[in-house]
Amino acid sequence: MLSPKKTYEFLLNAGFEFFTGVPDSLLKDFISYISDITEKSNHVIAANEGNAIALAAGYYLGKGLPAFVYMQNSGIGNAINPLISLADRKVYSMPMMLMIGWRGEPGVKDEPQHITQGRVMIKLLDSIEIPWFILDAKSDLESVLSKAIDNMNRNSSPVALLVKKDTFEQYLKPRANNNYLMTREQAIHLIVDTLDKKDAFISTTGMTSRELYEYRISKGESLNNDFLTVGGMGHASSIAMGLSLAKKNRRIVCIDGDGSVIMHLGSMALIGQSEISNLVHIVINNGSHDSVGGQPTVGFLINLTSIAKACGYKKIESVSNPKDLTEFLISITNFNGPVFLEILVRKGFRVNLGRPTTLPVENKIGFMNGMLN
């Protein structure tokens, strides 16, 4: 396996000093090392992958040095526009190195939402004319990085490192937690138990959907009221808005996360300025990208309720304990929204937390049957 420390030191010696990106489970040990060793001004955990490419472009304009950008391949779609309309050698010709976690690599077992992305990953990079180099546990680190850096400098354009599963040695250290009373899972249980059984739920990607699914199973409740957004991070609230417009006679509850809502914050402006009365937008905020190593978001550093107010949500609250959460959920029984609720929780999840046993398309069919009947 490759050493996060040696990888970082090689990049520093090669002239990289600015690091940015969106955390990924395959890269979590390397990213954690960067977080611990790099000055805050030289490492920015971006809102989304396109944001990271733009940050890299700005740093290059100011320093003349290429930046290092990390991401999961599921986020490459966010990055494509600035990569080919800004950084491309036929436009502004901006060198940068991308490190991309190769989820869904052909022949490696992975979740359904990663299969297509993994299968087309190399074709996609080829189609947007970004040279790529593979890193795995057996790679000659210096040789691969030297070739990639030479290509980047020679063409003054982006190059990509495709990182396979189990490439990096373990480094990840426990991250400090906060003192909030509830976990995300406890908050989800209260939401399900308090709100109306007829409400339709859109849950964001990651642990949120897994915890909602397991709770429904444990209670023996129908799964047809829940749409589990296993992919498309950052888009759960837009899916919920679209559903709210289509099903005006039913209350729609979006269970979102801080990393997700920050990724595409403009969705809140659209929801707040809409005529929608049947949407409840809940953001469970633990201040971290919990499922990919616990890297921090800016969730605790910004005021989401003030943003919701400025966007035009009709009823807004932030809670951090079970009593206040239950009372607020009861208070919106007959309230016309859109409603915004922030729930402040601790980081972490159960080590034995399972995954949905149904395929995404089965979830879609069951949910649509529930909506159309």
N, C-alpha and C positions, 0 to 999 in steps of 0.2 A: 504493500500500500504506500501511497505518497504521503509525505510529511507536510501538514499545513504550514509549519514553520519554514521548512526549506523552500516550499513553493512561494511563500510570501517574500522571503529574503531574495530569491532569484528575481522576482518581479521588481523589487525595490532597486536592486543592482542594475536592472535593465532600464530604469528610468521611470517606472510607474510610482506615483505617489498619491494619486487620488483614486478611491474605490467607491463604487456605488452600485445599487441594484436592489432586487427584490429577493428575499431569502427563499431557499429551496432545500428540501430534505436531503437531496443527494450532495449538496454543497455545505451543509450546516456546520460541519467541523471546521472547514476552511473559513467560512464566513465568521464563525465565532472567534477564530484566531484573529482575523482582521479587526473585529470589534474590540477585542481586548488589547491589541497592540498598537492600533492606529489612533492618532489624534482625532478628536471629533470632527474637526474641520476638514479632515482628509478622508472621512468615510461617512457617506450619506445613505441611509436606507431609504430608498425612493418610494414614492406613492404607487407608481406602476413602472413597467419596464420602459415605456416610451419616455417617461419622465427621466429615467436613468440615462437613456441615450442623449437626451437634451442636456442634462447636467454634464455629461462627458464632453459634449460639443462645446459648451460654455467654458469648461475648464481648459480645454485645448486652445480656444481662442485667447484666453487670458495668459496662459503659461507656455503655450507651444509644446505641451507634453501630452501624450496620449493617456487616456484614463482606462481603468479596468472596470468592466461592467458585468455583474453576475445576475443570473436569472434561471428559472425553471423553463423548460421548453414550452410549457403550456402558456407562458407569457410572451412568447415571441411575436404573437399577433399584435400586442400593444406596441412592440418595438419596430415593426416593419416600416410604418410610415416615416418616422424620423431617420431610420437607417437608409432607406432608398431615396428619400426626397431631401435629405439634409446632409448626412454623412457620406453618401456615395461618392466615389471618386470622380464621377461625371457632373457632380453638383458642387459641393464645397470641399470634397476630398479630405475628410477628417479621419485620422487614424485613431482606432480604439480597439481594445481587446475584449471580446465577449467570452465569458465562461458560462456555458449552458448545461444545466443538469438534464441528462437524456432520459427522462421518464418515458416509459412505453417502448424502450429499445426492443426491436424485433428479437424474439427468442427469450426474452426476460419477462417473467410473470409480473403484471401490473394491473392497476385498476382500469375499468372500461374507458374512462374519460381520457386516459393517456395513450391508448392503443394507436389511434389514427395519427395523433401528433408525433408519436415516436416513430411510426412506420414511414412517415413522409418527411422526417426531420432533415435528412441529408438532401433529398430532392428540393426541399424548400430553400435551404441555404444555397444550393446550386442555382435555383431559379432567380434568387435575388443577388447572385454573383458575389457571395461572401465566402472566401476560402475557409475551409474548416480542417481542424486537426483533432484527432481523438486522444483523450487521456483516460487511461484506466490504471488499475492497481499495478500493472507490470510495465507501465510506460517508462522510458528513459526521459525523466522530467526535463532535464536540461536540453536534450536534443529536440523534443517536441516544442518546448517554449521558444527555443532559439529559432527554429524554422518559422514558427508563427510570427514572432517579432520581426524577423527579417522580411517576411511577406508584407506585414502591416506597414513597416517603414518604407519599403521599396515602392509600394503602391499608394502610400498615404491614404489608407482606407481601412475599414473594419475587417477584422478576422475573428474566427470563432473557435473556441475550444469546446468540443463535445465531451462531457464528463459522464462516464458510465457509473453504474451503481457500485458502491463499495470501493471507490477509488481512493478516498482519503482515510488516513489513520484517525482513530477517535481522539478528539480534542475537547468536544463540547463539555463545558462546565455548567453546573447549576446556576441559573439566573436568579437574582434576588426577586422575591415575591412581594406582593403588597399586603395590606392588612384588611382588605375587604372581606365581608362575612361570607358571601356566597361564591360558589364556583359557577362556571357557565352551565354545567349540567343541572345544578340545583335550580338555577334561574329558569331553565327550559322546563323543568318539571312544574314549577309554579305557574308558568305561562300556560302550559297545556291544561293544568288542573283548574285554573281560574277562568279562562276564556270559554266562550260558547263552543259546544261540540260541533256546531255547524260551520264555524269559522274555517276558512281555507288558509293553509300555511305555506309560505315560500321560505325555505331555509338556505342559508348561504353555504358555500363550499367549505370542506374541512370537517373539523370535529363537531360543529353545530349540527349538521345534517346527520352525522353518525349518532350523536346523542339523542336527537329527536326520534330517529328511527328505532333505536333500542328501547326508548321509553314507551313508544307505541306498542312494540312487541311485548314488553313486560306487562303492560296493562291489558293486552288482548284487544286493543282498539284497531279500528280500520285504518289502513294506510292510505286510503283514497282521498283524504283531506290534505295530504302533505306532498308538496313538490320539492324533492331533495336536489338542490342545485350543486351537483358534484363537480361540475366544471364552471367555466365562465366567471372566475373570481371577480367580484366587484359589481356584478350585474344583477344580483338578487333583487335589489329594490326596483330596478327597471322592469324586471319580469313581473314583480308584484304590481307595479303601476299599470302595465299592460293588461294584466288579469283584472285589476280593479275597474278598468275602463270597459272590459268585456262583460264583467259580472257585477253590475251595479247593485243588484239585490242581495249581495252576499258580502260579508266583511272579510277582507283579505289582510292577513297578518304576515309581515316580512320579519323574519328573525335574522338579523344582519350581524356583522362583526366590525370591530374598529378598523382592522386592516382592509377589509372589503369595502366599507363605506368611504374610506379615505382614498382608495384606489381610483374611484370614479365619482368624486364628490359632486360633480355637476348634476348627477341624478337627483340630488336633494333639491336643487333649484327647480327642476321640472316638477317634482312632486309637490313642493310647497306652493308653486304658482298655478297648480292645476285646480280644476273644479271637483276633484275627487273627494268624496265624503266617506268612503268605505275602506280606507287604507290606514292600517296601523303599522308604523315603521319602528321596529325595536332594534336598537344597536346594543349588543352585549360587548362591553368594552373591558378588555383585560390588559390593554396597553402593549400587546405583543402579537407577533406572528406565531401563535402557540404551537401549531402542528408541524412547523419546520425548524424547530430549534429554540423557540422563545425569544427571537430577536425583537427588540422594541419597535413599536410604531410610535407615532406622535399622538396617539389616542388620549393619553393623560396630559399632554402639553397644550392641547387646544380645547376650546369650549364648544362641544358639539351641539349643546342646547342653544347657545347663542347663534350658531350657524343655522340651526333649524328655524329659529325665530326670524332671522334675517331672510330666510328662503320663503317664509310664509306659512309654515305649518300652523294649524289652528290650536292645538293643545300640546304642550311640551313639558317634559319632566325628566329629572335625573334621580335615580334611586340607587341605594347601595345595601339595602337590607330587606329581608323577606316581607316584613310587615308593610313597609312603604310600597313595595312592588305589588303586593296583593291588593292594597287599597287603591292604587292607581288603576290597575287593571279593572277593578270593579267600577271605578268612577267613569270609565269610558264606555260602559255598556250601551248607552243610547246616545253617545256623543258623535257628531258629524265631524269627520277629520278633514284633511289628513292629520294624524296624530304622530308625534315623535316621542319615543321613550328611550333614554339611555340607562342601561343597567351596568353599574360598576362592579366588577367581579375579580376574584383571584385568578392567577394563571394556573394552568395545569389540567390534566385529564387522566382518567383511569387507564392504567397500563393494560387492562384486559378489555378495553373498549373495542367492540367488534365493528364490522362494516356491513352495510346492507347486503343481504343475500339475493335480492332481486336486481335484475339488470335495469339500467336507467330507462330503457324503452318500456319496460314493464311498469316502472313507476309512472312514466308519462301516461300510458294507457289507463292505468287504474285511476290516476288523478283526473284525467279528462272525463272518464266515465262518471266520477264523482261530481264534476262540475256541470256536466251536460244533463245529468239525471235529476 
